[in-house]
Amino acid sequence: MSAGGLPTGWMRAGREPRLLVVVDRLLPGGVSSRYATLLAEAVRRGHRCLVIAADGPARHAFEAGGCQVVRPAGWGRDAHVAVAAAAARADHAVCVLAPDTAPVLAALVRTRHLVVGAHGTAELLGEWIAPALLDIARAALAQRPDAGVVVPGRHMERGVAGLLAIDPDRVRGLPHAVTRREVEPAGPPRSVVPDIVLCATRLTEEQRPLTRAAVALATERGAPLLVVGTGPDSAGHRALAEASDPPGRVVEDPAVRPWMRRASVLVGRGLVVLEAIAEGCRAVCIDAAGEGVPVRAVGAGDWRRLADENFVSDDTPPGAAAIWRTLHRQTPAARRELAATVLREAGPGPALDRLLDTGGALPGDGRPEPEAAALAALLGELRTATADASAWLTQLTRARDHHRDRAERAERLLGPDG
Amino acid sequence: MSAGVAPEPALAHLRGAPAGRRLLVVVHRLSLGGVSALYGAVAGAATARGWAVVIMGARAEGGERIDWGEAHLLAVDEWDAGALPALEALADEATLTVLAVTQETTALAPLVAASGRAVLTIHGPPAVMREWLGPARLAVLRAVAGAHPEVGLLVPGRPYVEPQRADIGGARGSWGWMPHVTGRAAAALSRPGGAPPTGEVLCPQRLTPDKRFVVRAAAGVAAAAGARLSVVGQGGDVPWIEEHLASVSGLEYRVVQDPDIAAWIARAEVVVGVGLVALEALAAGACVVGACYHGDGTPWEPATPATWAMLHAQNFAGIDARPLSGEQVWERLGAITAADRSALADLVRRDAAPAAALDALLAAAGPAPGRPPSALAGAVTRAALDGEAELGRLAAYIPEVTAARDWHRARAERLEALREARAPQGDGAAG
């Protein structure tokens, strides 16, 4: 390792292009799997790839793809110094926007090619990231008018552009980068099954629209409904599912894939839809407005566009009955052909091309604006210290309350003469 | 975020003087302390030369006791992002802006440096500042010093320049010494006739951790002569001071929380102190002993006409200076005559007049920078200021909750012990 904890290979002069990705934490989920696949593809093409992220269990996926991972202890000054040093050597930098990484943009703002990853709707990001931190992202993007923004689906482009105060032309949907392993059928060809609607989703409040869409579809047909996934909002999803006719049920199971072989129609988003297609399961996407309306049966003609949009469409909803009619016209042969196409074409190559093609390049040495970068590092230190102080204060408050309760109990037991 | 403050009256005050004769001083707090007193005196000198002066800082207790001269005071609730628009309105190319660097104001340095002619002042020995500011804030100052060679950087002691420059960087020509001064030397502090001497050693100052080295030095001086030590002032470091003084064998002492240290200085015979305290004590006719900052603090030379220049150039807080034992200090104190004291008071009036500090500020400030601050730096400044303010609030709350926890715990233990003591008697009576 070199100064700043960066791998010596990254700092050493070399002709291979360097791609730097900054993520807050490497947690299992869509963001990690998408970038791990993208970076593995970049390594395959001869790029040197470096991820800087606070620790997380998903780092092995990156390392397995040949990517180097630097894991600073939190997002204090050391992490900022490492990012600034790495940015000076990077040909491409991607900053996945989060409260901890928004200040890091100050260190990345002069990277030759800069892309900001906004992996959430404008509403979610606006709630998650404090206004002062969003202002930093806005100022960085204003300073770098050539920098682009990628979002998981095209339906998010306009909202994210508004949130970051940039022209919508600068925001692009980043296609799913799926590997063959992820979308190959898990078993022999599926048998004919009756209409069963499966909704595969994380059980969170934000994902309720998916379950609502599945309920609408199942109720139209009177088909059984299964909602499969894990998350903190299982009760909310259960209440929605039970409103289906016949009442649907929620199965808390992180392994969604086996359930696809027991269903005929999947309502979902992203990779799970591609997996479903590969399994020969028919798939339905939902509307972009997030109201949980089923919009379109994913067919051979438009799967790529819908994949770009993360299987969320802003088409006019035709109604559940029309969707069922379309689904029933899809023959097993057409589904097999679609699955084969997905396996052939949904690779990480187009996704990496899109990422590297988003935004323009800046001539220069990639070194950050020193004052802004130093202030951002101070901000990182302050955020860390505030989190520590806040945790300590919580402990102290609990201890205070505990001793107050002890004293009150003892006083009661002593009685009025005590 | 605090509510903003309207800058218009302050702006009108500044514009009452021609461009180039406007002085904006930014301090952490408008409080009773050496830095406030220094800039109050500087404001007096600047006003006398036809300058308009605005002093901006967070509202604080004791500020009304400072002689601010004819400076216009602009008080903000605290230094968070809410205070920034007013500063941005005031700090312009026609104004010389002086920023007194503290933990809470460091984030303002890039903005101040890019706004117009600017000077950053660092009011403490380098080792104290290094520990107090920490690496992240020093890095901000280093970035400013690197990007703005035209910004003046001043420290309160001549020997502080090189160590401080090693931490912050910048061109050698950007650095300089700003003497500590007092505007009260001429009249207000002259020893009242017939005031009885107290027969003790006085250590009057803010009772804060950065001044522990002075307390240690004062304890050394008092203990050597068996004199009583009075540590007087205000601040949160009393528990440490009490503990330290109790550990000094045979020392008789008292710690008095009193903001009016001038009244104590007026009666003192021997004062151990640094900075403004030392100057005011000399002006009042007392004997003054400096303190060496060697991490733990030791007595330094008493002020005499011969040692005055050296002590003043180091703000009476020596670094790499030769410490003295308590006995050596008393030996030198014994040789100081009434004529020496009178000469020292004259030297304070001559060398530590407010004009000296103003001249240092004017000499340090280079031309206005060519480029305005970037919007990105502005956005990060706002977030960092909010971060400092939030951390400050939490840090202030922690001792309060800690004290409450300890109080409830002690009460619970007392009541439980009482209950345990009563329970067997109760059982026995029932049986």
Interface residues (C-beta under 8 A of the other chain):
Chain A: G76 R77 P103 L105 A106 V109 A130 A132 L133 D135 I136 R138 A139 A140 A142 Q143 E369 P370 E371 A372 A373 A374 L375 A376 A377 L378 L379 G380 E381 L382 R383 A385 T386 A389 S390 W392 L393 L396 T397 A399 R400 H403 R404 R406 A407 A410 E411 L413 L414 G418
Chain B: A81 T106 A107 P110 A113 G134 P135 A136 R137 A139 V140 R142 A143 V144 G146 A147 P373 S374 A375 L376 A377 G378 A379 V380 T381 R382 A383 A384 D386 G387 E388 E390 L391 L394 A395 Y397 I398 V401 T402 A404 R405 H408 R409 R411 A412 L415 E416 L418 R419 R422
